[in-house]
Amino acid sequence: MAADRLAEVLDATYACLTRYGVRRTTVDDIAASMGVSRSAVYQYVRSKDDAVRRLAERLHTRALTRAETAAATESPAAQRIRGVLAAKLELVLQLKGDSPHGTELLDHKARLFGDICTAFTTDLRGLLVGLFTTAGTVEQVSPAAAADICIAMVIGLESAPQARRLFDPAVTALLSGLLATPGVAGQISISTSVSG
């Protein structure tokens, strides 16, 4: 029951953040969004900062779970790599799509949750390094460099107006140049795309 109420508090926090942004959101806003008193909110979070941090953690944890699931499938390596990258892009596009304020939850330099953002990217990189190590990379690119290149590509797509449309061809082209086995990247269906 308490977990359900915490989820409600975080949902309300997200609703307020999309309207007002991190700085302007207050515990009173969160309480009003839930239709409860301020003291009811304090039963589940210590402060607005705590609510925002927990929200950022929830969003990044969900995205990381999607990435880990994609990495653990029995699919070809290129498709698993694509799934990991899609989880990162999906998180960003969801937050951007919901509100211009949503991207505040992705700030690696934010005092409240920057460490969560950094850990998320580090964990994604670790998944990618593992996948590239197993699949093999072209001679002049290490698995770590391949992972860094892929993350940089997704970061570039995050600001592109048609990121979803560009995702599949960008990943296909990138992986055809990074993976040691020729043609592996081309075997992936272009219909695999980012949702939501």
MDTraj code that builds the backbone (N, CA, C; nanometers):
import mdtraj as md
import numpy as np

residues = "MET ALA ALA ASP ARG LEU ALA GLU VAL LEU ASP ALA THR TYR ALA CYS LEU THR ARG TYR GLY VAL ARG ARG THR THR VAL ASP ASP ILE ALA ALA SER MET GLY VAL SER ARG SER ALA VAL TYR GLN TYR VAL ARG SER LYS ASP ASP ALA VAL ARG ARG LEU ALA GLU ARG LEU HIS THR ARG ALA LEU THR ARG ALA GLU THR ALA ALA ALA THR GLU SER PRO ALA ALA GLN ARG ILE ARG GLY VAL LEU ALA ALA LYS LEU GLU LEU VAL LEU GLN LEU LYS GLY ASP SER PRO HIS GLY THR GLU LEU LEU ASP HIS LYS ALA ARG LEU PHE GLY ASP ILE CYS THR ALA PHE THR THR ASP LEU ARG GLY LEU LEU VAL GLY LEU PHE THR THR ALA GLY THR VAL GLU GLN VAL SER PRO ALA ALA ALA ALA ASP ILE CYS ILE ALA MET VAL ILE GLY LEU GLU SER ALA PRO GLN ALA ARG ARG LEU PHE ASP PRO ALA VAL THR ALA LEU LEU SER GLY LEU LEU ALA THR PRO GLY VAL ALA GLY GLN ILE SER ILE SER THR SER VAL SER GLY".split()
xyz = np.array([
    [0.0823, -0.1197, 0.0000],
    [0.0000, 0.0000, 0.0000],
    [0.0867, 0.1261, 0.0000],
    [0.1914, 0.1277, 0.0828],
    [0.2788, 0.2448, 0.0888],
    [0.3502, 0.2652, -0.0443],
    [0.3884, 0.1529, -0.1110],
    [0.4550, 0.1641, -0.2415],
    [0.3601, 0.2257, -0.3436],
    [0.2314, 0.1909, -0.3356],
    [0.1326, 0.2497, -0.4270],
    [0.1216, 0.3997, -0.4050],
    [0.1195, 0.4402, -0.2784],
    [0.1095, 0.5832, -0.2484],
    [0.2368, 0.6570, -0.2904],
    [0.3522, 0.5942, -0.2713],
    [0.4762, 0.6556, -0.3167],
    [0.4718, 0.6727, -0.4681],
    [0.4224, 0.5723, -0.5392],
    [0.4100, 0.5829, -0.6846],
    [0.3184, 0.6991, -0.7214],
    [0.2114, 0.7171, -0.6458],
    [0.1207, 0.8307, -0.6705],
    [0.1924, 0.9645, -0.6471],
    [0.2718, 0.9706, -0.5415],
    [0.3475, 1.0929, -0.5133],
    [0.4437, 1.1219, -0.6285],
    [0.5117, 1.0185, -0.6778],
    [0.6060, 1.0381, -0.7876],
    [0.5344, 1.0743, -0.9171],
    [0.4187, 1.0141, -0.9403],
    [0.3392, 1.0515, -1.0582],
    [0.2967, 1.1984, -1.0492],
    [0.2538, 1.2395, -0.9324],
    [0.2133, 1.3789, -0.9120],
    [0.3339, 1.4721, -0.9260],
    [0.4473, 1.4293, -0.8763],
    [0.5701, 1.5086, -0.8902],
    [0.6022, 1.5273, -1.0383],
    [0.5912, 1.4208, -1.1149],
    [0.6184, 1.4300, -1.2580],
    [0.5203, 1.5259, -1.3258],
    [0.3932, 1.5158, -1.2901],
    [0.2927, 1.6055, -1.3480],
    [0.3266, 1.7519, -1.3174],
    [0.3692, 1.7778, -1.1954],
    [0.4056, 1.9157, -1.1576],
    [0.5323, 1.9612, -1.2289],
    [0.6307, 1.8729, -1.2383],
    [0.7555, 1.9094, -1.3056],
    [0.7321, 1.9422, -1.4527],
    [0.6418, 1.8692, -1.5158],
    [0.6161, 1.8982, -1.6570],
    [0.5471, 2.0328, -1.6743],
    [0.4761, 2.0773, -1.5711],
    [0.4100, 2.2084, -1.5765],
    [0.5020, 2.3220, -1.5350],
    [0.5742, 2.3021, -1.4251],
    [0.6468, 2.4133, -1.3631],
    [0.7997, 2.4029, -1.3693],
    [0.8517, 2.2845, -1.3926],
    [0.9955, 2.2638, -1.3865],
    [1.0386, 2.2270, -1.2458],
    [1.1621, 2.1832, -1.2334],
    [1.2131, 2.1364, -1.1041],
    [1.2146, 2.2485, -1.0005],
    [1.2676, 2.3617, -1.0356],
    [1.2821, 2.4710, -0.9376],
    [1.1496, 2.5234, -0.8859],
    [1.0533, 2.5389, -0.9746],
    [0.9273, 2.6030, -0.9354],
    [0.8266, 2.5075, -0.8729],
    [0.8471, 2.3780, -0.8836],
    [0.7564, 2.2818, -0.8216],
    [0.7738, 2.2847, -0.6703],
    [0.6622, 2.2766, -0.5983],
    [0.6658, 2.2742, -0.4510],
    [0.5913, 2.1512, -0.4003],
    [0.6097, 2.1226, -0.2747],
    [0.5354, 2.0128, -0.2127],
    [0.3858, 2.0446, -0.2155],
    [0.3516, 2.1718, -0.2007],
    [0.2103, 2.2103, -0.2103],
    [0.1535, 2.1765, -0.3481],
    [0.2318, 2.1978, -0.4537],
    [0.1875, 2.1627, -0.5887],
    [0.1639, 2.0119, -0.6001],
    [0.2559, 1.9355, -0.5449],
    [0.2450, 1.7893, -0.5500],
    [0.1204, 1.7450, -0.4753],
    [0.1001, 1.7996, -0.3576],
    [-0.0174, 1.7648, -0.2774],
    [-0.1464, 1.8024, -0.3506],
    [-0.1502, 1.9203, -0.4085],
    [-0.2701, 1.9647, -0.4813],
    [-0.2978, 1.8738, -0.6001],
    [-0.1918, 1.8323, -0.6694],
    [-0.2079, 1.7428, -0.7837],
    [-0.2669, 1.6079, -0.7406],
    [-0.2314, 1.5642, -0.6207],
    [-0.2833, 1.4377, -0.5683],
    [-0.4195, 1.4539, -0.5021],
    [-0.4534, 1.5767, -0.4652],
    [-0.5772, 1.5992, -0.3913],
    [-0.5657, 1.5596, -0.2457],
    [-0.4450, 1.5766, -0.1904],
    [-0.4215, 1.5432, -0.0496],
    [-0.3551, 1.6633, 0.0187],
    [-0.3376, 1.6500, 0.1484],
    [-0.2706, 1.7567, 0.2224],
    [-0.1193, 1.7452, 0.2054],
    [-0.0528, 1.8539, 0.2354],
    [0.0934, 1.8574, 0.2311],
    [0.1523, 1.7516, 0.3248],
    [0.0934, 1.7377, 0.4424],
    [0.1450, 1.6389, 0.5388],
    [0.1307, 1.4966, 0.4866],
    [0.0317, 1.4709, 0.4032],
    [0.0167, 1.3371, 0.3443],
    [0.1328, 1.3059, 0.2504],
    [0.1791, 1.4061, 0.1788],
    [0.2935, 1.3871, 0.0895],
    [0.4177, 1.3555, 0.1720],
    [0.4334, 1.4246, 0.2854],
    [0.5502, 1.4042, 0.3705],
    [0.5535, 1.2655, 0.4352],
    [0.4467, 1.1909, 0.4263],
    [0.4492, 1.0528, 0.4773],
    [0.5303, 0.9616, 0.3855],
    [0.5513, 1.0060, 0.2597],
    [0.6185, 0.9206, 0.1614],
    [0.7504, 0.9759, 0.1107],
    [0.7684, 1.1076, 0.1206],
    [0.8958, 1.1700, 0.0823],
    [0.9327, 1.2736, 0.1872],
    [1.0621, 1.2979, 0.2024],
    [1.1087, 1.3921, 0.3038],
    [1.0927, 1.5377, 0.2610],
    [1.0960, 1.5601, 0.1281],
    [1.0935, 1.6968, 0.0769],
    [1.0658, 1.6919, -0.0727],
    [1.0520, 1.8081, -0.1313],
    [1.0396, 1.8146, -0.2767],
    [1.1646, 1.7569, -0.3413],
    [1.2808, 1.7901, -0.2883],
    [1.4061, 1.7385, -0.3434],
    [1.4087, 1.5858, -0.3402],
    [1.3613, 1.5281, -0.2317],
    [1.3554, 1.3825, -0.2204],
    [1.2603, 1.3253, -0.3260],
    [1.1474, 1.3889, -0.3457],
    [1.0503, 1.3425, -0.4458],
    [1.1106, 1.3499, -0.5865],
    [1.1788, 1.4588, -0.6165],
    [1.2401, 1.4755, -0.7483],
    [1.3498, 1.3717, -0.7690],
    [1.4321, 1.3500, -0.6688],
    [1.5393, 1.2503, -0.6798],
    [1.4822, 1.1106, -0.7015],
    [1.3796, 1.0768, -0.6234],
    [1.3178, 0.9445, -0.6395],
    [1.2534, 0.9293, -0.7768],
    [1.1952, 1.0362, -0.8265],
    [1.1358, 1.0334, -0.9602],
    [1.2436, 1.0097, -1.0657],
    [1.3521, 1.0836, -1.0579],
    [1.4620, 1.0651, -1.1535],
    [1.5151, 0.9224, -1.1467],
    [1.5267, 0.8706, -1.0254],
    [1.5748, 0.7338, -1.0085],
    [1.4778, 0.6341, -1.0724],
    [1.3485, 0.6540, -1.0520],
    [1.2483, 0.5634, -1.1097],
    [1.2557, 0.5653, -1.2626],
    [1.2622, 0.6830, -1.3217],
    [1.2667, 0.6937, -1.4673],
    [1.3918, 0.6278, -1.5251],
    [1.5064, 0.6544, -1.4635],
    [1.6311, 0.5964, -1.5128],
    [1.6365, 0.4454, -1.4885],
    [1.5819, 0.3996, -1.3777],
    [1.5794, 0.2556, -1.3492],
    [1.4929, 0.1826, -1.4507],
    [1.3793, 0.2388, -1.4845],
    [1.2921, 0.1760, -1.5851],
    [1.3627, 0.1675, -1.7205],
    [1.4300, 0.2752, -1.7596],
    [1.5016, 0.2752, -1.8870],
    [1.6163, 0.1738, -1.8845],
    [1.6871, 0.1666, -1.7720],
    [1.7963, 0.0706, -1.7611],
    [1.7430, -0.0721, -1.7670],
    [1.6293, -0.0976, -1.7063],
    [1.5687, -0.2314, -1.7118],
    [1.5359, -0.2682, -1.8559],
    [1.4820, -0.1725, -1.9326],
    [1.4551, -0.1992, -2.0753],
    [1.5851, -0.2311, -2.1490],
    [1.6910, -0.1570, -2.1190],
    [1.8200, -0.1808, -2.1840],
    [1.8760, -0.3177, -2.1457],
    [1.8679, -0.3532, -2.0183],
    [1.9181, -0.4841, -1.9728],
    [1.8391, -0.5984, -2.0351],
    [1.7096, -0.5796, -2.0476],
    [1.6257, -0.6813, -2.1115],
    [1.6662, -0.6994, -2.2570],
    [1.6871, -0.5887, -2.3264],
    [1.7300, -0.5958, -2.4668],
    [1.8657, -0.6641, -2.4784],
    [1.9568, -0.6341, -2.3892],
    [2.0916, -0.6919, -2.3943],
    [2.0920, -0.8409, -2.3653],
    [1.9931, -0.8885, -2.2894],
    [1.9904, -1.0284, -2.2470],
    [1.9124, -1.1199, -2.3414],
    [1.8543, -1.0663, -2.4465],
    [1.7764, -1.1505, -2.5371],
    [1.8671, -1.2442, -2.6160],
    [1.8048, -1.3378, -2.6834],
    [1.8790, -1.4323, -2.7678],
    [1.8940, -1.3804, -2.9098],
    [1.8647, -1.2552, -2.9321],
    [1.8732, -1.1942, -3.0652],
    [2.0185, -1.1770, -3.1070],
    [2.0411, -1.1497, -3.2355],
    [2.1777, -1.1179, -3.2794],
    [2.2304, -0.9955, -3.2043],
    [2.3612, -0.9876, -3.1936],
    [2.4244, -0.8787, -3.1174],
    [2.3787, -0.7417, -3.1646],
    [2.3690, -0.7220, -3.2939],
    [2.3298, -0.5909, -3.3460],
    [2.1907, -0.5514, -3.2969],
    [2.1000, -0.6457, -3.2920],
    [1.9650, -0.6150, -3.2451],
    [1.9656, -0.5844, -3.0944],
    [2.0480, -0.6541, -3.0197],
    [2.0576, -0.6276, -2.8757],
    [2.1182, -0.4895, -2.8511],
    [2.2206, -0.4551, -2.9271],
    [2.2808, -0.3215, -2.9147],
    [2.1772, -0.2154, -2.9482],
    [2.1027, -0.2378, -3.0541],
    [1.9963, -0.1454, -3.0940],
    [1.8965, -0.1269, -2.9801],
    [1.8600, -0.2343, -2.9118],
    [1.7651, -0.2262, -2.8006],
    [1.8191, -0.1436, -2.6845],
    [1.9474, -0.1588, -2.6551],
    [2.0099, -0.0804, -2.5482],
    [2.0065, 0.0682, -2.5841],
    [2.0423, 0.0994, -2.7070],
    [2.0433, 0.2389, -2.7508],
    [1.9018, 0.2960, -2.7558],
    [1.8063, 0.2143, -2.7960],
    [1.6669, 0.2599, -2.8012],
    [1.6157, 0.2955, -2.6621],
    [1.6587, 0.2219, -2.5603],
    [1.6151, 0.2522, -2.4233],
    [1.6614, 0.3912, -2.3810],
    [1.7830, 0.4275, -2.4181],
    [1.8335, 0.5619, -2.3847],
    [1.7570, 0.6692, -2.4600],
    [1.7414, 0.6498, -2.5900],
    [1.6721, 0.7498, -2.6700],
    [1.5262, 0.7626, -2.6284],
    [1.4637, 0.6508, -2.5986],
    [1.3231, 0.6526, -2.5578],
    [1.3024, 0.7354, -2.4312],
    [1.3915, 0.7198, -2.3346],
    [1.3815, 0.7985, -2.2111],
    [1.3837, 0.9472, -2.2419],
    [1.4784, 0.9890, -2.3216],
    [1.4936, 1.1312, -2.3541],
    [1.3723, 1.1823, -2.4315],
    [1.3292, 1.1074, -2.5324],
    [1.2173, 1.1534, -2.6138],
    [1.0873, 1.1578, -2.5349],
    [1.0714, 1.0645, -2.4421],
    [0.9522, 1.0680, -2.3555],
    [0.9519, 1.1955, -2.2725],
    [1.0633, 1.2239, -2.2090],
    [1.0711, 1.3419, -2.1236],
    [1.0572, 1.4707, -2.2045],
    [1.1205, 1.4760, -2.3217],
    [1.1087, 1.5947, -2.4076],
    [0.9661, 1.6096, -2.4594],
    [0.9037, 1.4986, -2.4917],
    [0.7690, 1.5024, -2.5470],
    [0.6651, 1.5456, -2.4466],
    [0.6852, 1.5095, -2.3214],
    [0.5884, 1.5450, -2.2178],
    [0.5947, 1.6926, -2.1815],
    [0.7132, 1.7516, -2.1898],
    [0.7284, 1.8924, -2.1519],
    [0.8715, 1.9374, -2.1758],
    [0.8904, 2.0650, -2.2069],
    [1.0277, 2.1149, -2.2155],
    [1.1014, 2.1032, -2.0819],
    [1.0261, 2.0985, -1.9734],
    [1.0872, 2.0850, -1.8407],
    [1.1333, 1.9421, -1.8124],
    [1.0789, 1.8456, -1.8859],
    [1.1121, 1.7054, -1.8602],
    [1.2594, 1.6751, -1.8720],
    [1.3247, 1.7413, -1.9648],
    [1.4668, 1.7136, -1.9853],
    [1.5532, 1.7590, -1.8678],
    [1.4970, 1.8388, -1.7787],
    [1.5724, 1.8763, -1.6581],
    [1.6120, 1.7517, -1.5798],
    [1.5336, 1.6442, -1.5922],
    [1.5613, 1.5205, -1.5194],
    [1.6753, 1.4397, -1.5812],
    [1.7362, 1.4922, -1.6860],
    [1.8473, 1.4252, -1.7541],
    [1.9801, 1.4962, -1.7336],
    [1.9810, 1.5989, -1.6522],
    [2.0994, 1.6828, -1.6345],
    [2.2031, 1.6149, -1.5455],
    [2.3144, 1.5754, -1.6066],
    [2.4234, 1.5090, -1.5332],
    [2.4861, 1.6003, -1.4280],
    [2.4641, 1.7307, -1.4411],
    [2.5246, 1.8260, -1.3483],
    [2.4284, 1.8683, -1.2373],
    [2.3061, 1.8188, -1.2402],
    [2.2066, 1.8586, -1.1398],
    [2.2480, 1.8097, -1.0016],
    [2.2373, 1.8968, -0.9060],
    [2.2746, 1.8645, -0.7683],
    [2.1896, 1.7504, -0.7131],
    [2.0619, 1.7506, -0.7427],
    [1.9703, 1.6527, -0.6837],
    [1.9856, 1.5118, -0.7395],
    [2.0147, 1.4991, -0.8689],
    [2.0103, 1.3665, -0.9299],
    [2.1147, 1.3458, -1.0384],
    [2.2116, 1.4329, -1.0478],
    [2.3166, 1.4184, -1.1487],
    [2.3868, 1.2841, -1.1401],
    [2.4067, 1.2354, -1.0181],
    [2.4723, 1.1059, -1.0007],
    [2.3887, 0.9927, -1.0589],
    [2.2567, 1.0052, -1.0546],
    [2.1680, 0.9030, -1.1113],
    [2.1835, 0.9021, -1.2633],
    [2.1870, 1.0185, -1.3234],
    [2.2046, 1.0310, -1.4687],
    [2.3393, 0.9725, -1.5111],
    [2.4424, 1.0052, -1.4371],
    [2.5759, 0.9556, -1.4689],
    [2.5832, 0.8042, -1.4544],
    [2.5256, 0.7507, -1.3479],
    [2.5258, 0.6055, -1.3264],
    [2.4498, 0.5341, -1.4385],
    [2.3396, 0.5922, -1.4826],
    [2.2611, 0.5349, -1.5922],
    [2.3468, 0.5228, -1.7186],
    [2.4137, 0.6304, -1.7548],
    [2.4974, 0.6285, -1.8748],
    [2.6131, 0.5303, -1.8586],
    [2.6713, 0.5258, -1.7402],
    [2.7800, 0.4316, -1.7122],
    [2.7321, 0.2877, -1.7260],
    [2.6135, 0.2592, -1.6730],
    [2.5581, 0.1234, -1.6823],
    [2.5267, 0.0866, -1.8276],
    [2.4708, 0.1809, -1.9039],
    [2.4452, 0.1553, -2.0457],
    [2.5757, 0.1262, -2.1189],
    [2.6764, 0.2060, -2.0893],
    [2.8067, 0.1861, -2.1526],
    [2.8600, 0.0465, -2.1203],
    [2.8451, 0.0039, -1.9955],
    [2.8898, -0.1297, -1.9570],
    [2.8177, -0.2396, -2.0345],
    [2.6868, -0.2233, -2.0529],
    [2.6112, -0.3202, -2.1330],
    [2.6651, -0.3245, -2.2760],
    [2.6876, -0.2063, -2.3327],
    [2.7353, -0.1990, -2.4707],
    [2.8760, -0.2575, -2.4850],
    [2.9639, -0.2267, -2.3915],
    [3.0997, -0.2823, -2.3968],
    [3.0928, -0.4350, -2.3956],
    [3.0078, -0.4897, -2.3082],
    [2.9919, -0.6348, -2.3018],
    [2.9410, -0.6931, -2.4332],
    [2.8426, -0.6267, -2.4923],
    [2.7881, -0.6755, -2.6200],
    [2.8914, -0.6669, -2.7313],
    [2.9655, -0.5572, -2.7376],
    [3.0680, -0.5441, -2.8408],
    [3.1840, -0.6405, -2.8175],
    [3.2154, -0.6685, -2.6929],
    [3.3224, -0.7644, -2.6626],
    [3.2833, -0.9030, -2.7128],
    [3.1593, -0.9407, -2.6879],
    [3.1104, -1.0713, -2.7311],
    [3.0989, -1.0792, -2.8830],
    [3.0456, -0.9764, -2.9458],
    [3.0220, -0.9779, -3.0905],
    [3.1492, -0.9560, -3.1707],
    [3.2418, -0.8802, -3.1145],
    [3.3640, -0.8453, -3.1852],
    [3.3469, -0.7157, -3.2628],
    [3.4498, -0.6371, -3.2625],
    [3.4484, -0.5094, -3.3332],
    [3.5536, -0.5117, -3.4434],
    [3.5440, -0.4163, -3.5334],
    [3.6468, -0.4060, -3.6375],
    [3.7815, -0.3797, -3.5703],
    [3.8864, -0.4122, -3.6391],
    [4.0207, -0.4128, -3.5807],
    [4.0622, -0.2821, -3.5134],
    [4.0323, -0.1694, -3.5733],
    [4.0831, -0.0429, -3.5201],
    [3.9948, 0.0182, -3.4110],
    [3.8853, -0.0497, -3.3725],
    [3.7928, 0.0055, -3.2718],
    [3.7774, -0.0939, -3.1576],
    [3.8091, -0.0516, -3.0368],
    [3.7922, -0.1385, -2.9198],
    [3.6442, -0.1435, -2.8817],
    [3.6022, -0.2447, -2.8067],
    [3.4636, -0.2485, -2.7606],
    [3.4241, -0.1233, -2.6808],
    [3.5166, -0.0724, -2.5998],
    [3.4874, 0.0491, -2.5223],
    [3.4679, 0.1691, -2.6141],
    [3.5523, 0.1814, -2.7154],
    [3.5369, 0.2920, -2.8104],
    [3.4069, 0.2770, -2.8894],
    [3.3727, 0.1550, -2.9269],
    [3.2472, 0.1314, -2.9995],
    [3.1277, 0.1734, -2.9139],
    [3.1325, 0.1399, -2.7857],
    [3.0249, 0.1795, -2.6944],
    [3.0157, 0.3315, -2.6854],
    [3.1292, 0.3969, -2.6718],
    [3.1306, 0.5433, -2.6631],
    [3.0768, 0.6083, -2.7909],
    [3.1117, 0.5528, -2.9051],
    [3.0627, 0.6045, -3.0332],
    [2.9111, 0.5912, -3.0403],
    [2.8589, 0.4777, -2.9982],
    [2.7138, 0.4557, -3.0018],
    [2.6407, 0.5526, -2.9089],
    [2.6928, 0.5714, -2.7901],
    [2.6294, 0.6642, -2.6958],
    [2.6335, 0.8059, -2.7517],
    [2.7453, 0.8438, -2.8116],
    [2.7556, 0.9774, -2.8711],
    [2.6540, 0.9945, -2.9842],
    [2.6330, 0.8894, -3.0626],
    [2.5351, 0.8961, -3.1709],
    [2.3943, 0.9183, -3.1155],
    [2.3602, 0.8468, -3.0100],
    [2.2267, 0.8634, -2.9514],
    [2.2124, 1.0033, -2.8922],
    [2.3156, 1.0527, -2.8263],
    [2.3103, 1.1885, -2.7716],
    [2.2869, 1.2888, -2.8840],
    [2.3509, 1.2675, -2.9971],
    [2.3282, 1.3546, -3.1122],
    [2.1846, 1.3466, -3.1622],
    [2.1284, 1.2268, -3.1654],
    [1.9899, 1.2097, -3.2110],
    [1.8890, 1.2726, -3.1153],
    [1.9243, 1.2794, -2.9889],
    [1.8307, 1.3319, -2.8886],
    [1.7818, 1.4721, -2.9225],
    [1.8625, 1.5491, -2.9907],
    [1.8227, 1.6856, -3.0240],
    [1.7738, 1.6985, -3.1684],
    [1.7748, 1.5901, -3.2436],
    [1.7295, 1.5941, -3.3834],
    [1.5775, 1.6002, -3.3879],
    [1.5212, 1.6835, -3.4752],
    [1.3755, 1.6971, -3.4828],
    [1.3049, 1.5664, -3.5196],
    [1.3691, 1.4797, -3.5961],
    [1.3054, 1.3544, -3.6369],
    [1.3866, 1.2355, -3.5855],
    [1.4144, 1.2371, -3.4584],
    [1.5015, 1.1360, -3.3981],
    [1.4507, 0.9942, -3.4196],
    [1.3222, 0.9728, -3.4047],
    [1.2687, 0.8371, -3.4216],
    [1.2878, 0.7869, -3.5647],
    [1.2666, 0.8729, -3.6595],
    [1.2816, 0.8344, -3.8000],
    [1.4287, 0.8067, -3.8329],
    [1.5184, 0.8812, -3.7723],
    [1.6607, 0.8678, -3.8005],
    [1.7281, 0.7539, -3.7233],
    [1.6648, 0.7084, -3.6169],
    [1.7273, 0.6101, -3.5282],
    [1.7690, 0.4827, -3.6017],
    [1.6758, 0.4184, -3.6704],
    [1.7078, 0.2905, -3.7355],
    [1.8186, 0.3024, -3.8398],
    [1.8077, 0.3963, -3.9355],
    [1.9172, 0.4035, -4.0331],
    [2.0510, 0.4437, -3.9704],
    [2.0469, 0.5271, -3.8679],
    [2.1722, 0.5681, -3.8028],
    [2.2383, 0.4499, -3.7332],
    [2.1598, 0.3718, -3.6609],
    [2.2162, 0.2559, -3.5904],
    [2.2655, 0.1516, -3.6898],
    [2.1883, 0.1267, -3.7941],
    [2.2296, 0.0289, -3.8949],
    [2.3628, 0.0687, -3.9585],
    [2.3741, 0.1940, -3.9979],
    [2.4988, 0.2413, -4.0591],
    [2.6154, 0.2338, -3.9609],
    [2.5903, 0.2760, -3.8377],
    [2.6963, 0.2765, -3.7374],
    [2.7452, 0.1353, -3.7074],
    [2.6524, 0.0440, -3.6865],
    [2.6919, -0.0924, -3.6516],
    [2.7587, -0.1641, -3.7674],
    [2.7222, -0.1305, -3.8905],
    [2.7889, -0.1948, -4.0039],
    [2.9371, -0.1565, -4.0088],
    [2.9714, -0.0427, -3.9514],
    [3.1114, -0.0017, -3.9468],
    [3.1842, -0.0402, -3.8200],
    [3.1102, -0.0833, -3.7171],
    [3.1728, -0.1165, -3.5889],
    [3.1850, -0.2666, -3.5631],
    [3.0874, -0.3437, -3.6061],
    [3.0886, -0.4866, -3.5771],
    [3.1841, -0.5606, -3.6699],
    [3.2532, -0.6605, -3.6155],
    [3.3534, -0.7347, -3.6918],
    [3.2917, -0.8203, -3.8016],
    [3.1719, -0.8724, -3.7790],
    [3.1089, -0.9601, -3.8768],
    [3.0339, -0.8767, -3.9794],
    [3.0806, -0.8740, -4.1038],
    [3.0127, -0.7940, -4.2058],
    [2.8700, -0.8422, -4.2265],
    [2.7822, -0.7475, -4.2486],
    [2.6439, -0.7801, -4.2787],
    [2.5553, -0.8041, -4.1585],
    [2.6115, -0.8164, -4.0387],
    [2.5300, -0.8436, -3.9210],
    [2.4337, -0.7287, -3.8949],
    [2.4805, -0.6057, -3.9054],
    [2.3943, -0.4915, -3.8783],
    [2.2818, -0.4825, -3.9793],
    [2.3065, -0.5251, -4.1029],
    [2.2045, -0.5187, -4.2052],
    [2.0947, -0.6213, -4.1869],
    [2.1142, -0.7204, -4.1008],
    [2.0142, -0.8244, -4.0787],
    [1.9047, -0.7826, -3.9841],
    [1.9157, -0.6643, -3.9278],
    [1.8171, -0.6160, -3.8320],
    [1.7024, -0.5515, -3.9061],
    [1.5830, -0.5790, -3.8618],
    [1.4662, -0.5170, -3.9236],
    [1.4632, -0.3693, -3.8918],
    [1.4441, -0.2883, -3.9921],
    [1.4343, -0.1433, -3.9727],
    [1.3077, -0.1087, -3.8967],
    [1.2130, -0.2016, -3.8898],
    [1.0876, -0.1723, -3.8179],
    [1.1085, -0.1632, -3.6675],
    [1.2217, -0.2125, -3.6170],
    [1.2521, -0.1976, -3.4748],
    [1.2765, -0.0490, -3.4490],
    [1.1939, 0.0112, -3.3665],
    [1.2110, 0.1551, -3.3419],
    [1.1767, 0.1893, -3.1993],
    [1.2024, 0.3105, -3.1653],
    [1.1747, 0.3625, -3.0323],
    [1.0260, 0.3909, -3.0217],
    [0.9669, 0.3538, -2.9094],
    [0.8246, 0.3845, -2.8907],
    [0.8084, 0.4815, -2.7763],
    [0.6939, 0.5489, -2.7744],
    [0.6544, 0.6342, -2.6634],
    [0.7355, 0.7498, -2.6427],
])
top = md.Topology()
chain = top.add_chain()
for i, resn in enumerate(residues, 1):
    res = top.add_residue(resn, chain, resSeq=i)
    for name in ("N", "CA", "C"):
        top.add_atom(name, md.element.get_by_symbol(name[0]), res)
traj = md.Trajectory(xyz[None], top)
